[in-house]
Amino acid sequence: MGTMRFKVGDAVRVSGLSNSQWRGFRGVIVEVVQRTTSEDDPGIEECGVRFAGEPCCWLLAKDLTKAPPEKLVRFFRYEVLERWKQLDPNGVNVLNGDRAELIMFLQEDCGFVRRRAEAEVDEFLRTFYSRLKSATAPQEKSDSVAA
């Protein structure tokens, strides 16, 4: 049996299913099943996903992406607005922290050519994750004790 992509408790976002009512929704994996037809078949991973206030919905793993915590998404959106001040705050609310999504967003909203958008997003993400890492790193204890 193949390696499972998701596990119970993972936060996910529906990224596939372009015509589905669930596209873009965030939920939590409550059950994972690997379906195979033979030993040689890697199988299909199906996930039971619970969306807020909804019953469990079964989706294929290929239609899901791991979702960062909502606090991180809000921080990401804030940092995007700080970096590109010309952006409309309401437009930025659709971003979920995804590189490709931000590149496409900058191309559409700022008129950037793809190359420029990719370069700016890559630099932004380097800075963003560096700041995030230093903000969440455990603080080193001082050797000296205040008297």
Backbone torsions as a table, in degrees:
resi	resn	phi	psi	omega
1	MET	NA	139.6	-177.7
2	GLY	-71.2	167.7	178.1
3	THR	-73.2	136.5	179.8
4	MET	-81.3	139.3	-179.9
5	ARG	-79.0	-35.8	-175.9
6	PHE	-120.8	160.8	174.8
7	LYS	-135.9	161.5	179.1
8	VAL	-57.2	133.5	179.7
9	GLY	99.9	-14.2	178.9
10	ASP	-66.0	136.8	172.1
11	ALA	-84.0	132.3	-176.9
12	VAL	-135.2	162.7	174.8
13	ARG	-128.5	139.5	177.8
14	VAL	-77.8	114.2	-177.0
15	SER	-108.5	-22.2	177.3
16	GLY	-93.3	-161.0	175.6
17	LEU	58.0	62.6	-173.8
18	SER	-54.7	-27.3	-179.1
19	ASN	-103.0	11.4	-175.8
20	SER	-87.4	149.7	174.3
21	GLN	-66.0	-19.1	-176.4
22	TRP	-89.5	-11.6	-177.2
23	ARG	-54.1	127.6	179.6
24	GLY	88.2	-13.6	-179.6
25	PHE	-70.3	148.6	176.3
26	ARG	-108.3	141.3	179.2
27	GLY	-154.7	-173.6	-179.2
28	VAL	-125.1	136.1	177.6
29	ILE	-69.3	126.5	178.1
30	VAL	-112.2	-15.6	177.5
31	GLU	-160.1	145.2	178.4
32	VAL	-131.0	133.3	179.7
33	VAL	-130.6	134.3	176.0
34	GLN	-104.8	119.2	-179.4
35	ARG	-106.0	125.0	177.7
36	THR	-128.7	154.8	178.1
37	THR	-107.3	-19.6	177.9
38	SER	-156.7	172.0	179.4
39	GLU	-64.4	-30.9	-179.1
40	ASP	-80.5	-13.9	-177.2
41	ASP	-82.4	122.1	178.3
42	PRO	-67.1	-19.2	174.8
43	GLY	89.1	174.5	179.0
44	ILE	-121.2	129.2	179.1
45	GLU	-92.2	125.1	176.9
46	GLU	-115.1	140.5	-176.5
47	CYS	-124.4	133.0	170.9
48	GLY	-86.0	119.1	-176.3
49	VAL	-116.6	133.7	175.8
50	ARG	-106.0	120.6	174.4
51	PHE	-96.9	152.8	-177.8
52	ALA	-51.1	122.6	176.1
53	GLY	71.4	12.0	-177.5
54	GLU	-121.0	155.0	173.5
55	PRO	-69.8	166.8	179.3
56	CYS	-60.0	136.9	179.8
57	CYS	-122.3	131.8	-179.4
58	TRP	-93.2	127.2	-179.1
59	LEU	-135.4	154.1	174.9
60	LEU	-75.3	142.6	-179.3
61	ALA	-57.5	-33.2	-178.5
62	LYS	-63.0	-18.5	-179.4
63	ASP	-96.0	5.7	-177.3
64	LEU	-119.9	151.2	170.5
65	THR	-131.6	147.8	176.8
66	LYS	-64.4	138.6	-177.1
67	ALA	-109.7	134.4	175.8
68	PRO	-69.2	158.5	177.7
69	PRO	-57.0	147.5	-176.8
70	GLU	-57.5	-35.6	178.1
71	LYS	-62.3	-39.1	179.2
72	LEU	-67.5	-38.0	179.0
73	VAL	-64.4	-42.9	178.4
74	ARG	-63.0	-42.0	178.0
75	PHE	-63.6	-42.5	177.4
76	PHE	-57.6	-48.3	-179.3
77	ARG	-61.5	-41.9	178.6
78	TYR	-60.6	-46.2	-179.1
79	GLU	-65.4	-35.9	176.2
80	VAL	-61.1	-44.3	179.5
81	LEU	-66.2	-34.2	176.9
82	GLU	-67.9	-38.0	-177.7
83	ARG	-75.6	-44.9	-179.3
84	TRP	-116.3	84.5	-173.0
85	LYS	-65.0	-19.5	-179.1
86	GLN	-76.3	-9.9	-177.2
87	LEU	-74.7	149.1	177.0
88	ASP	-79.8	123.1	-179.7
89	PRO	-55.6	-34.6	178.5
90	ASN	-67.2	-34.9	178.3
91	GLY	-68.4	-36.8	-178.6
92	VAL	-66.7	-22.3	-178.7
93	ASN	-62.3	-13.8	178.4
94	VAL	-84.7	-14.6	-177.3
95	LEU	-72.4	142.5	-179.2
96	ASN	-122.7	17.7	177.6
97	GLY	90.3	10.3	-176.7
98	ASP	-92.3	131.9	-178.3
99	ARG	-58.3	-53.5	-176.8
100	ALA	-60.8	-38.5	179.8
101	GLU	-64.2	-42.3	179.7
102	LEU	-67.5	-39.5	177.5
103	ILE	-59.5	-49.3	-179.9
104	MET	-62.5	-39.6	179.6
105	PHE	-61.0	-45.8	-179.7
106	LEU	-67.0	-34.3	176.8
107	GLN	-64.2	-43.8	-177.1
108	GLU	-75.4	-46.1	-174.3
109	ASP	-83.7	-31.8	-177.2
110	CYS	-108.0	-7.9	-179.1
111	GLY	72.5	21.4	179.1
112	PHE	-69.8	143.4	169.7
113	VAL	-72.6	158.4	-174.7
114	ARG	-54.5	-44.9	-178.2
115	ARG	-59.0	-45.0	179.8
116	ARG	-65.7	-44.2	179.9
117	ALA	-60.2	-44.4	179.4
118	GLU	-61.6	-45.4	-179.0
119	ALA	-63.3	-45.1	-179.2
120	GLU	-66.7	-40.9	179.8
121	VAL	-66.7	-42.2	179.4
122	ASP	-61.4	-42.6	177.7
123	GLU	-65.6	-43.3	178.0
124	PHE	-58.6	-46.7	-178.1
125	LEU	-66.0	-37.7	175.9
126	ARG	-58.4	-48.4	179.9
127	THR	-65.4	-44.3	-178.0
128	PHE	-59.5	-50.4	-177.6
129	TYR	-71.8	-29.0	175.1
130	SER	-66.2	-45.7	178.1
131	ARG	-64.7	-40.4	179.4
132	LEU	-63.9	-42.6	179.9
133	LYS	-63.0	-44.8	-179.4
134	SER	-69.7	-30.7	179.5
135	ALA	-73.7	-27.9	-176.7
136	THR	-105.5	-0.5	179.7
137	ALA	-70.2	143.9	177.4
138	PRO	-63.0	139.9	179.2
139	GLN	-74.9	135.0	176.6
140	GLU	-75.2	138.6	178.8
141	LYS	-79.8	140.4	179.1
142	SER	-76.2	141.5	178.1
143	ASP	-72.9	-27.4	-178.5
144	SER	-87.0	144.8	179.5
145	VAL	-109.3	128.4	179.3
146	ALA	-67.8	135.0	-178.7
147	ALA	-94.1	NA	NA
